[in-house]
Amino acid sequence: MEYQTSIPMMNGHTEPNSKQTTIVTKEWSINGSPKALGTINPIRRIVDELNLTPNPEKVMIPLSIGDPTLSGDFKPCKEIIDAVKCSLESGSFNGYSPASGREDARQAIADYCSSYGMTVNSKDIIITSGCSHALDLALAAIAIPGCNILAPRPGFPLYKTLSTLLDFNIRYYDLLPENGWQIDLKHLESQIDDNTAAIIYNNPSNPCGSVFSRKHIIDFLEIAERNRLPVIADEIYEDLVFPGNQFYALASQSSEVPILHCSGLTKKFMVPGWRLGWIAINDRKNRFGNEIRAGLNALSQRIIGSNTIIQGAIPAILKNTPKSFFEENIDYICNNAMMAYRRLKVVPGLIPIKPAGAFYMMVKIEIDRFPDFRNDLHLVESLVSDESVFCLPGNCFEYPGYVRLALALSNEMNYDNESQRNDNRPNDYNRTTVKHFEIFTQDGDRLLVNIHQHHRGKIFEFGLYANFSV
Ligand SMILES: *Cc1c(COP(=O)(O)O)cnc(C)c1O
């Protein structure tokens, strides 16, 4: 149906009698929710600001990414794949599960957590869509609008990302590089006030690659207990510790402090894309009361449960994965880490902090030693434009002056000199890449930390160039 309308002319007069369809005077206006727009991923915010144009002559080497599957060399083992195949082919896992997870899957996870010394049963487990979802639910269950939550610095940027929508403030407590990134316990305690709702704890650490000793864990728990604060323990790198270190689940060390242990398959089982994580509610003295438990269960309804195919596979994954799978992965990452550490340590101006687990190493940049670079962000940019090597700047982790290297990269065997390369080597893993780190002194004072990568007969190089005065 058409209406006779008057159309306003450009000159402001109105032309009568022109035939027109309805004029809708209301404009489209869809505003983004302020909370959505205010949600920031610190990595994106910082990285998007950088000028990252790789050297076209050199293959990009992303030392930035904590996804061990990217290089193609860390693969889930046969037992894990078989478990998922079985789950899929059975046809039994196509429907919804209870929002907090299938009972048999929760039981399997509870048993697995118990093997780390936690005292939990199936009703203490909430299955989530990855560990980040576990953290989201844990924080949402505890954070009262306007409260503050303590988080490590340097630390995983997701904690900050979650704070906007959940309406809590982050207060950072420092980790001490000179003490293997242990928590500065005095500083931690000084950050607590009446508005503090919980402490986020991360061990082994991303981005530090550190692993806490049992003594340090107990000292930390004492502070939580004294201040009557629950802990959200991000232990997604559980057990990814190098030989000589031991992982202690936080909740195994206290029967007093209520702890939401957050973990999942992502890192230890090397399947980040499978999106399967969990919360284990550790609350032996019932300090959470009913509310936190009820809140977590209610929140799990928001996505009506996590992926059921993987839930169907969980009991077999947790039971059947051979120890050797984990051991080989750890050896491999540890070799990478130690080689990188050794090589970088001798470079004046670079101070790598020796990692003890997880996939990462932080390297301090004494920027005064690098007159070619204005600051550490400039150094990161230059590494990309000169060498096509990308490390994340410490700013992404609230820690300027450092870069983070991801170490879970392809590296068939860790020979760091030519002569070793022809040794007989075990062929247990189907890896095609040999990489090694080398350092040259050139032109007297020009030092090149060079990381050679040999890949199918070709040699790729990447490194840090630095002019420095000795
Ligand atoms: C990778 C990572 C996570 C997220 O794990 P997903 O299971 O992929 O969600 C959580 N915490 C830390 C410290 C991580 O490094």
Ligand as a Chemical Component Dictionary entry (heavy atoms), coordinates in Angstrom:
data_LIG
# 
_chem_comp.id                   LIG 
_chem_comp.type                 NON-POLYMER 
_chem_comp.pdbx_formal_charge   0 
_chem_comp.three_letter_code    LIG 
# 
loop_
_chem_comp_atom.comp_id 
_chem_comp_atom.atom_id 
_chem_comp_atom.alt_atom_id 
_chem_comp_atom.type_symbol 
_chem_comp_atom.charge 
_chem_comp_atom.model_Cartn_x 
_chem_comp_atom.model_Cartn_y 
_chem_comp_atom.model_Cartn_z 
_chem_comp_atom.pdbx_ordinal 
LIG C1 C1 C 0 46.095 -21.870 27.388 1  
LIG C2 C2 C 0 45.746 -21.385 28.724 2  
LIG C3 C3 C 0 44.418 -21.414 29.208 3  
LIG C4 C4 C 0 43.233 -21.700 28.313 4  
LIG O1 O1 O 0 43.024 -22.992 28.040 5  
LIG P1 P1 P 0 41.820 -23.459 27.098 6  
LIG O2 O2 O 0 41.556 -24.829 27.601 7  
LIG O3 O3 O 0 42.333 -23.422 25.704 8  
LIG O4 O4 O 0 40.664 -22.561 27.268 9  
LIG C5 C5 C 0 44.179 -21.012 30.505 10 
LIG N1 N1 N 0 45.173 -20.577 31.284 11 
LIG C6 C6 C 0 46.444 -20.495 30.859 12 
LIG C7 C7 C 0 47.489 -19.987 31.771 13 
LIG C8 C8 C 0 46.764 -20.882 29.549 14 
LIG O5 O5 O 0 48.014 -20.744 29.098 15 
# 
loop_
_chem_comp_bond.comp_id 
_chem_comp_bond.atom_id_1 
_chem_comp_bond.atom_id_2 
_chem_comp_bond.value_order 
_chem_comp_bond.pdbx_ordinal 
LIG C1 C2 SING 1  
LIG C2 C3 SING 2  
LIG C2 C8 DOUB 3  
LIG C3 C4 SING 4  
LIG C3 C5 DOUB 5  
LIG C4 O1 SING 6  
LIG O1 P1 SING 7  
LIG P1 O2 DOUB 8  
LIG P1 O3 SING 9  
LIG P1 O4 SING 10 
LIG C5 N1 SING 11 
LIG N1 C6 DOUB 12 
LIG C6 C7 SING 13 
LIG C6 C8 SING 14 
LIG C8 O5 SING 15 
# 
